[in-house]
C-alpha cells in the first residue's frame, strides 16, 4: 500500500481491534500525514492533516475513538478518530518521538528528544500543560513508550531511550520502579501482556531482548541477521511461538521464539524495514519501509 505523494519512510504501525468495526491499522510516516486503514485489507479510511513535520508515532486508543500523534514539529496532537477532527495540540520544546494512551483513554503519555516523559489529562484535553513531567534517570532521547493495560500494570509507563535503558515509571509515585538495560539505543518496543506471552519485546543493536512483565528480568536475547541502529522493529506472535523482525536490510524475517532459528525470509520492500506488527490473532502482519510502502503478509 503506497501512501499518496512522493515515497517517504514509514515510522510506526499499530493494529487495534474493535468488536463491532473490525481491525484498524494506523501508520505514522515522514510525509506529515498519519493514516488509518482497514487492518484486513489495507483499504484507506482516513488521514489526519495538520502536522508541519515528520510524524514519528500514531496511536489509536483502545476503543478506536481517539488518535494521538507525535511529530518533528515539536508537538503531539489529539484527534477525533471517527471524523478526523483535530482536538488539541500539546507543544514541546523538541522533537516528539512517541505517544501512548492510558488503558482508560483518560491520559496521554508523550516523549522525545527532551528526555522528559510527560502525561496529559485528557479530561481537560484542551489544556496543554502536563500533569506529570518525569525526566529520564540519565539524559537521553526517549524513543518509545508503552502503557500497561492489565490491572497489575495499568499504573506503569515503560519508556525506552537512545542510550540503551528501558525504564518503567509508576505514575502514582512518578518514580522509576524497574530498570532494564540492552546493548544499543532502543529502536522499537512492544508490550505483550496476554497470558501466552507476558513479555516486553525490545529491539536494539543486533539483538531482540525479551523481558518478563512480572519480574522485569531478562528472559532471553536473540541475535538477528540485521541491525537496529538506524531503523527496524520486532513483533511477537500472539501465541508466543515466533516473532517477526526487520531492520537494516530489505528482508523481513520470522524467527522461532524457542530456538532463535530463522523460519522465513521474505522480500518485497525496496528499502530498509522501519516497523513491523502482528495483527490481532496473528493471521497476518504488517511491515513499513524506508521505501514509503506498507505491506501486509500472511503468517
PyMOL commands that set and color helices and strands:
alter all, ss='L'
color gray80, all
select helices_A, chain A and resi 122-124
alter helices_A, ss='H'
color red, helices_A
select strands_A, chain A and resi 10-18+22-29+34-38+44-48+55-60+66-71+75-80+86-91+96-101+107-112+116-121+132-135+142-147+156-161+165-170+175-181+186-192+199-204+207-212+218-223+233-236+242-246+251-256+262-267+273-278+284-289+294-298
alter strands_A, ss='S'
color yellow, strands_A
deselect
rebuild
show_as cartoon
